[in-house]
Amino acid sequence: MVLVFQLRYHPPMEGYVPRAIEPVLREVVAQFPAVALTGPRQTGKTTLLKQLFPGHAYLTLDDPLTLQRAVEDPELLLQTAGEPLVIDEIQQAPSLLPLLKLRIDADRSRRGRFILTGSQQFGLMRNLSESLAGRVAILELSAFGLPELWSAGASPFAGTSAREAFELAGLRGLFPEPALLPWGDGPRGSKRWYAAFVQTYLERDIRGIHDIGSLREFGRFLQLLAARCAQQLNFSALATDVGVSANTIKRWVSVLEASRMVFLLPPFHRNLGQRVVKSPKVYFTDIGLVCYLTGISDAAQLLQGPTAGPLFENHCIQEAVKACLGTGERPRFSYLRISGGLEVDLLVEAGDRLQPFEFKLNASPRTSMARALDRFQESFAALSPQPGCLVSLSDRRDALTRQTTLLPFVDFLRRITLPMAPSDR
């Protein structure tokens, strides 16, 4: 197995799985007075920080007493906590941010004084930019990427093929707790975990959002959107199915995107002189959540059901996004669909280079599956695209056509983190 990431870490806590973002996190903590680590709930932010920075004091604003102190006397709380300091779930007490700014400005030469975490990004990013502009570096931690589990030899993911990894990602999920459940608990234990996760998300995160409306309707919307993963967003159709307005659906999608439940893949933005579809495509950041919401509970449904192809595409996109976030970079991804029928699942931009990818749920790809990639090369030669790559369940690398390479899943992730490196062309 070729590993995508080389991880540098301290001797780990028992059961700890090193994260790809660790080297970047160490670097920014040494460069900035404050660092914010954002991401969805239950992705392991606290575990990661306690592992990497055991000398930091720790406050969690999920604790009601600590939160009360932060609201009533924030200055006293910071004085007694000491430095350097980790503050968990900072969005619970944004009034702390101006005080952190004053402390930082009193001595701008000190680095790594404050590490903040936040899982509700609805107002967090605005508060950080307003209070700590120029003083804070912002990174994002996702659920496990498959290379992290492969690198750690984490059971049951160790040594898995592309197909086995896809099955485990769908039926167990890649959030730390369900991914590392004992093998016997497997999908059944994961189902219980996701049920609790969705309930907590709706009750704690969504209920606090103004104008969100009915939680029951929002839950229905979440299920319908999961069934449409890897498809273009059609706000009107969703609005009709849920029984709300299209503007409500747009607002709800924004909430899911802000809380990192979904990733919106934009259409390719250059003027191509042809009629390009302009709606984004929607992908969930964890197909384990999609499978839970759509009732997929076994490998037959996952691999042969009506959503099997979109789920595999979602799987590839979500892992590509995680691979980028693990390097501290924002994805420069898009897709292309021309009204005449040509579609390319993913375009990755790196400088002036453009790499097209297609995803097929097939263990034995045929040359006909490269038709879209070959057409793209011919139709848009002026963009000077790199040779196309088709990613499937196959673990072999081969030339599919003169312009398209069959690329194993692991090599696909390497291409994302090291785009078009000379050795990979």
Secondary structure in CASP SS format (residue, H / E / C, confidence):
PFRMAT SS
TARGET T0000
AUTHOR 0000-0000-0000
METHOD secondary structure of the structure
MODEL  1
M C 1.00
V C 1.00
L C 1.00
V C 1.00
F C 1.00
Q C 1.00
L C 1.00
R C 1.00
Y C 1.00
H C 1.00
P C 1.00
P C 1.00
M C 1.00
E C 1.00
G C 1.00
Y C 1.00
V C 1.00
P C 1.00
R C 1.00
A C 1.00
I C 1.00
E H 1.00
P H 1.00
V H 1.00
L H 1.00
R H 1.00
E H 1.00
V H 1.00
V H 1.00
A H 1.00
Q H 1.00
F C 1.00
P C 1.00
A E 1.00
V E 1.00
A E 1.00
L E 1.00
T E 1.00
G C 1.00
P C 1.00
R C 1.00
Q C 1.00
T C 1.00
G C 1.00
K H 1.00
T H 1.00
T H 1.00
L H 1.00
L H 1.00
K H 1.00
Q H 1.00
L H 1.00
F C 1.00
P C 1.00
G C 1.00
H C 1.00
A E 1.00
Y E 1.00
L E 1.00
T E 1.00
L C 1.00
D C 1.00
D C 1.00
P H 1.00
L H 1.00
T H 1.00
L H 1.00
Q H 1.00
R H 1.00
A H 1.00
V H 1.00
E H 1.00
D C 1.00
P H 1.00
E H 1.00
L H 1.00
L H 1.00
L H 1.00
Q H 1.00
T H 1.00
A H 1.00
G C 1.00
E C 1.00
P C 1.00
L E 1.00
V E 1.00
I E 1.00
D E 1.00
E C 1.00
I H 1.00
Q H 1.00
Q H 1.00
A C 1.00
P C 1.00
S C 1.00
L H 1.00
L H 1.00
P H 1.00
L H 1.00
L H 1.00
K H 1.00
L H 1.00
R H 1.00
I H 1.00
D H 1.00
A H 1.00
D C 1.00
R C 1.00
S C 1.00
R C 1.00
R C 1.00
G C 1.00
R C 1.00
F E 1.00
I E 1.00
L E 1.00
T E 1.00
G E 1.00
S C 1.00
Q C 1.00
Q C 1.00
F C 1.00
G C 1.00
L H 1.00
M H 1.00
R H 1.00
N H 1.00
L H 1.00
S H 1.00
E H 1.00
S H 1.00
L C 1.00
A C 1.00
G C 1.00
R C 1.00
V E 1.00
A E 1.00
I E 1.00
L E 1.00
E E 1.00
L C 1.00
S C 1.00
A C 1.00
F C 1.00
G C 1.00
L H 1.00
P H 1.00
E H 1.00
L H 1.00
W H 1.00
S H 1.00
A H 1.00
G C 1.00
A C 1.00
S C 1.00
P C 1.00
F C 1.00
A C 1.00
G C 1.00
T C 1.00
S C 1.00
A H 1.00
R H 1.00
E H 1.00
A H 1.00
F H 1.00
E H 1.00
L H 1.00
A H 1.00
G H 1.00
L H 1.00
R C 1.00
G C 1.00
L C 1.00
F C 1.00
P H 1.00
E H 1.00
P H 1.00
A H 1.00
L C 1.00
L C 1.00
P C 1.00
W C 1.00
G C 1.00
D C 1.00
G H 1.00
P H 1.00
R H 1.00
G H 1.00
S H 1.00
K H 1.00
R H 1.00
W H 1.00
Y H 1.00
A H 1.00
A H 1.00
F H 1.00
V H 1.00
Q H 1.00
T H 1.00
Y H 1.00
L H 1.00
E H 1.00
R H 1.00
D H 1.00
I H 1.00
R C 1.00
G C 1.00
I C 1.00
H C 1.00
D C 1.00
I C 1.00
G C 1.00
S C 1.00
L H 1.00
R H 1.00
E H 1.00
F H 1.00
G H 1.00
R H 1.00
F H 1.00
L H 1.00
Q H 1.00
L H 1.00
L H 1.00
A H 1.00
A C 1.00
R C 1.00
C C 1.00
A C 1.00
Q E 1.00
Q E 1.00
L C 1.00
N C 1.00
F H 1.00
S H 1.00
A H 1.00
L H 1.00
A H 1.00
T H 1.00
D H 1.00
V H 1.00
G C 1.00
V C 1.00
S C 1.00
A H 1.00
N H 1.00
T H 1.00
I H 1.00
K H 1.00
R H 1.00
W H 1.00
V H 1.00
S H 1.00
V H 1.00
L H 1.00
E H 1.00
A H 1.00
S C 1.00
R C 1.00
M C 1.00
V E 1.00
F E 1.00
L E 1.00
L E 1.00
P C 1.00
P E 1.00
F C 1.00
H C 1.00
R C 1.00
N C 1.00
L C 1.00
G C 1.00
Q C 1.00
R C 1.00
V E 1.00
V C 1.00
K C 1.00
S C 1.00
P C 1.00
K E 1.00
V E 1.00
Y E 1.00
F E 1.00
T C 1.00
D C 1.00
I H 1.00
G H 1.00
L H 1.00
V H 1.00
C H 1.00
Y H 1.00
L H 1.00
T H 1.00
G C 1.00
I C 1.00
S C 1.00
D C 1.00
A H 1.00
A H 1.00
Q H 1.00
L H 1.00
L H 1.00
Q H 1.00
G C 1.00
P C 1.00
T C 1.00
A H 1.00
G H 1.00
P H 1.00
L H 1.00
F H 1.00
E H 1.00
N H 1.00
H H 1.00
C H 1.00
I H 1.00
Q H 1.00
E H 1.00
A H 1.00
V H 1.00
K H 1.00
A H 1.00
C H 1.00
L H 1.00
G C 1.00
T C 1.00
G C 1.00
E C 1.00
R C 1.00
P C 1.00
R C 1.00
F E 1.00
S E 1.00
Y E 1.00
L E 1.00
R E 1.00
I E 1.00
S C 1.00
G C 1.00
G C 1.00
L C 1.00
E E 1.00
V E 1.00
D E 1.00
L E 1.00
L E 1.00
V E 1.00
E E 1.00
A E 1.00
G C 1.00
D C 1.00
R E 1.00
L E 1.00
Q E 1.00
P E 1.00
F E 1.00
E E 1.00
F E 1.00
K C 1.00
L C 1.00
N C 1.00
A C 1.00
S C 1.00
P C 1.00
R C 1.00
T H 1.00
S H 1.00
M H 1.00
A H 1.00
R H 1.00
A H 1.00
L H 1.00
D H 1.00
R H 1.00
F H 1.00
Q H 1.00
E H 1.00
S H 1.00
F C 1.00
A H 1.00
A H 1.00
L H 1.00
S C 1.00
P C 1.00
Q C 1.00
P C 1.00
G E 1.00
C E 1.00
L E 1.00
V E 1.00
S C 1.00
L C 1.00
S C 1.00
D C 1.00
R C 1.00
R C 1.00
D E 1.00
A E 1.00
L C 1.00
T C 1.00
R C 1.00
Q C 1.00
T E 1.00
T E 1.00
L E 1.00
L E 1.00
P C 1.00
F H 1.00
V H 1.00
D H 1.00
F H 1.00
L H 1.00
R H 1.00
R H 1.00
I H 1.00
T H 1.00
L C 1.00
P C 1.00
M C 1.00
A C 1.00
P H 1.00
S H 1.00
D H 1.00
R C 1.00
END
